Amino acid sequence: MLGEELLVLGVLFLIAYVLGRVGKLVGLPAIPIYMLVGLVASPHFDLFPLSFKSADVQLIAVFGLLFLLFSLGLEFDQDEFYGNAKALLISGGSRIVINMAVGFGLGLWIGWGTREALIIAGMTATSSSAIVTKLLIEFKRLANRETPAVLGIMVLEDVYIAIYLAIVSVVLGGESSLWAIALQLAISFTFLVAMFALARFGGKVVSRLVRTRDDELFTILFFGLAVAFGGIGELLGVSDAIGAFLIGLVLGATRFRTRIEQFALPLRDVFGAFFFLNFGLALNPTTFGEVITPVAVAVVLTLVVNTLGGQLIAWINKLTPAEGFNASAMLQNRGEFVLILATLAASAGLDPRLTPFAGLYVLVMSIIAPVLAANSERAGAVLTGKNRRKKKAVRADAISRENIALVEAATAGLEAEPFGETEIDDIVPEESVEVASAADRLIEQAMAQSDEQLQRKRDPEY
C-alpha cells in the first residue's frame, strides 16, 4: 500500500534528521549519514525490520543527481577560472593528473578490468566540492591564505568533471568502432565547448529569455531546463549529469544567478538526500568483505598523495608548509562524484564490486577527512613549531622597534635644547599645548597598535 511506503519513507528522513544532528556535533557531513540510513532500510540489512526498494525512489534519486550537478554548474566561478587559468592549471591540474595516475594504477592492481580502472581513477582524482565548501564555512577558514587556492582547485575540478564524464560516457557506451568513438567524442566536446561559450559570452541574451517576476513560473522554468538538458546530455552521449551541469553553468552566468540559487538549493538538498539514500539502498554489507583490502589501499594512497600534493600546492602558490597542510586536509574529502561514477558504472554493466567499493570508500573518507580538516591547523603548527617560534620572535621584536620609534618621534618636540639654551619666556603656551597633544595622540596610537598586534588573529602557521 502507498500509505505504508510513505510512512516508511517519512520515518527514514526523520532518522536521517536525528543522525544528521548527531553528526554535526562531531563534524560529520550529511552524505555518509544519508547513505547509512539507506543501508539500514535496504533489503540487504537484516538487523532492522525495513525493506525499502531502490525502485521506489529511483526517479526522485535521478532528480537528485541532476540537481547536484546543476548546482555545481550554477556556483561555477568563471572569473576565478578564466582570470587565474595558468596558476590553476599548474597547481590543480598537476594534482588531478597525479591522483588519476595513482588511481588508475590502483585499479589495474585490483584487476577488475581496464574500464573499471578508469572509473577508480576518476573516483580518487577529485574532492567533494559540497563537503569542502561546507567545511570551509563551518571551520571559519574563508579568510585563510590557502583558501583561494583551495577554491580555485575546486573550480578546475568542476571543469575536469565535465570533460571526464564526457569521455567516460563514450567509453562506457560499448562502441567498438574507432570512427564511432571519434564521432561520439566530437559530439560530446562540441556540446561542452558550445555551452561554455554560451555561459561566457551569452549571459545577457539568456537573462532576457529566462526573465520572469513570478516565482512559481521561474522555479518551474529552471527545474524544467535542468531536467530537459539532463535528457539532452543523455541523448548526446555525455550523460544526464553533465547536461544538467552545463545548463547550470549557463544560468549561473545570468543576472538571475542569486535568485535561482535561492530556489534551487533547497531542491538540491531534498533531491540530493534521495540520491544518497538510494545509493545506500543499493549497498549490500555482505559484499564489503570483497572490497575491504582495495578500499583500505585506496584510502591510504589518497591520504598520502593528497598530503604531499598539499605541499606542492603550497610551493606553487607561495604558501607556508602549514598552509599547504591545511589545503591538503580540506581536499581529502570524497563524496558525490564517486557515487555518480559508481551509478554510471552499474548502469553500464561493469564489475558489480565497484558499487560497494565506492560506498565504503566514501563512507571512510567522509569520516576521516573532516576529522583531519578540523585538526589540521594544530597539526600544522606542531609540524612547523621551530619556524613558528622564530617568526613570532622576529615579529615581536619588529613591533617593539616600531613602538619605540613612534614614542621617540612623539616626544622629540618636548625635549629641551641642549646646554639649557632655551629660555622659559621663548615658549609659547599655545604651541606647547599643541605639541603635547600631538605627542599624546602619537603615544596612544603606538599603544593601540601594540595592543592590536597582540590581539590580532594569527595565521594558522602561528
C-alpha positions, 0 to 999 in steps of 0.5 A, spaced: 500 500 500 502 507 498 500 509 505 505 504 508 511 506 503 510 513 505 510 512 512 516 508 511 519 513 507 517 519 512 520 515 518 527 514 514 528 522 513 526 523 520 532 518 522 536 521 517 534 528 521 536 525 528 543 522 525 544 528 521 544 532 528 548 527 531 553 528 526 554 535 526 556 535 533 562 531 531 563 534 524 560 529 520 557 531 513 550 529 511 552 524 505 555 518 509 549 519 514 544 519 508 547 513 505 547 509 512 540 510 513 539 507 506 543 501 508 539 500 514 532 500 510 535 496 504 533 489 503 540 487 504 540 489 512 537 484 516 538 487 523 532 492 522 525 490 520 525 495 513 525 493 506 525 499 502 526 498 494 531 502 490 525 502 485 521 506 489 525 512 489 529 511 483 526 517 479 526 522 485 534 519 486 535 521 478 532 528 480 537 528 485 543 527 481 541 532 476 540 537 481 547 536 484 550 537 478 546 543 476 548 546 482 555 545 481 554 548 474 550 554 477 556 556 483 561 555 477 566 561 478 568 563 471 572 569 473 576 565 478 577 560 472 578 564 466 582 570 470 587 565 474 587 559 468 595 558 468 596 558 476 590 553 476 592 549 471 599 548 474 597 547 481 590 543 480 591 540 474 598 537 476 594 534 482 588 531 478 593 528 473 597 525 479 591 522 483 588 519 476 595 516 475 595 513 482 588 511 481 588 508 475 594 504 477 590 502 483 585 499 479 589 495 474 592 492 481 585 490 483 584 487 476 577 488 475 578 490 468 581 496 464 574 500 464 573 499 471 580 502 472 578 508 469 572 509 473 577 508 480 581 513 477 576 518 476 573 516 483 580 518 487 582 524 482 577 529 485 574 532 492 567 533 494 566 540 492 559 540 497 563 537 503 569 542 502 565 548 501 561 546 507 567 545 511 570 551 509 564 555 512 563 551 518 571 551 520 571 559 519 577 558 514 574 563 508 579 568 510 585 563 510 591 564 505 590 557 502 583 558 501 583 561 494 587 556 492 583 551 495 577 554 491 580 555 485 582 547 485 575 546 486 573 550 480 578 546 475 575 540 478 568 542 476 571 543 469 575 536 469 568 533 471 565 535 465 570 533 460 571 526 464 564 524 464 564 526 457 569 521 455 567 516 460 560 516 457 563 514 450 567 509 453 562 506 457 557 506 451 560 499 448 562 502 441 567 498 438 568 502 432 574 507 432 570 512 427 564 511 432 568 513 438 571 519 434 564 521 432 561 520 439 567 524 442 566 530 437 559 530 439 560 530 446 566 536 446 562 540 441 556 540 446 561 542 452 565 547 448 558 550 445 555 551 452 561 554 455 561 559 450 554 560 451 555 561 459 561 566 457 559 570 452 551 569 452 549 571 459 545 577 457 541 574 451 539 568 456 537 573 462 532 576 457 529 569 455 529 566 462 526 573 465 520 572 469 517 576 476 513 570 478 516 565 482 512 559 481 513 560 473 521 561 474 522 555 479 518 551 474 522 554 468 529 552 471 527 545 474 524 544 467 531 546 463 535 542 468 531 536 467 530 537 459 538 538 458 539 532 463 535 528 457 539 532 452 546 530 455 543 523 455 541 523 448 548 526 446 552 521 449 555 525 455 550 523 460 544 526 464 549 529 469 553 533 465 547 536 461 544 538 467 551 541 469 552 545 463 545 548 463 547 550 470 553 553 468 549 557 463 544 560 468 549 561 473 552 566 468 545 570 468 543 576 472 538 571 475 544 567 478 542 569 486 535 568 485 535 561 482 540 559 487 535 561 492 530 556 489 534 551 487 538 549 493 533 547 497 531 542 491 538 540 491 538 538 498 531 534 498 533 531 491 540 530 493 538 526 500 534 521 495 540 520 491 544 518 497 539 514 500 538 510 494 545 509 493 545 506 500 539 502 498 543 499 493 549 497 498 549 490 500 554 489 507 555 482 505 559 484 499 564 489 503 568 483 505 570 483 497 572 490 497 575 491 504 583 490 502 582 495 495 578 500 499 583 500 505 589 501 499 585 506 496 584 510 502 591 510 504 594 512 497 589 518 497 591 520 504 598 520 502 598 523 495 593 528 497 598 530 503 604 531 499 600 534 493 598 539 499 605 541 499 606 542 492 600 546 492 603 550 497 610 551 493 606 553 487 602 558 490 607 561 495 604 558 501 607 556 508 608 548 509 602 549 514 598 552 509 599 547 504 597 542 510 591 545 511 589 545 503 591 538 503 586 536 509 580 540 506 581 536 499 581 529 502 574 529 502 570 524 497 563 524 496 558 525 490 562 524 484 564 517 486 557 515 487 555 518 480 561 514 477 559 508 481 551 509 478 554 510 471 558 504 472 552 499 474 548 502 469 553 500 464 554 493 466 561 493 469 564 489 475 558 489 480 564 490 486 565 497 484 558 499 487 560 497 494 567 499 493 565 506 492 560 506 498 565 504 503 570 508 500 566 514 501 563 512 507 571 512 510 573 518 507 567 522 509 569 520 516 576 521 516 577 527 512 573 532 516 576 529 522 583 531 519 580 538 516 578 540 523 585 538 526 589 540 521 591 547 523 594 544 530 597 539 526 600 544 522 603 548 527 606 542 531 609 540 524 612 547 523 613 549 531 621 551 530 619 556 524 613 558 528 617 560 534 622 564 530 617 568 526 613 570 532 620 572 535 622 576 529 615 579 529 615 581 536 621 584 536 619 588 529 613 591 533 617 593 539 622 597 534 616 600 531 613 602 538 619 605 540 620 609 534 613 612 534 614 614 542 621 617 540 618 621 534 612 623 539 616 626 544 622 629 540 618 636 540 618 636 548 625 635 549 629 641 551 635 644 547 641 642 549 646 646 554 639 649 557 639 654 551 632 655 551 629 660 555 622 659 559 619 666 556 621 663 548 615 658 549 609 659 547 603 656 551 599 655 545 604 651 541 606 647 547 599 645 548 599 643 541 605 639 541 603 635 547 597 633 544 600 631 538 605 627 542 599 624 546 595 622 540 602 619 537 603 615 544 596 612 544 596 610 537 603 606 538 599 603 544 593 601 540 597 598 535 601 594 540 595 592 543 592 590 536 598 586 534 597 582 540 590 581 539 590 580 532 588 573 529 594 569 527 595 565 521 594 558 522 602 557 521 602 561 528 
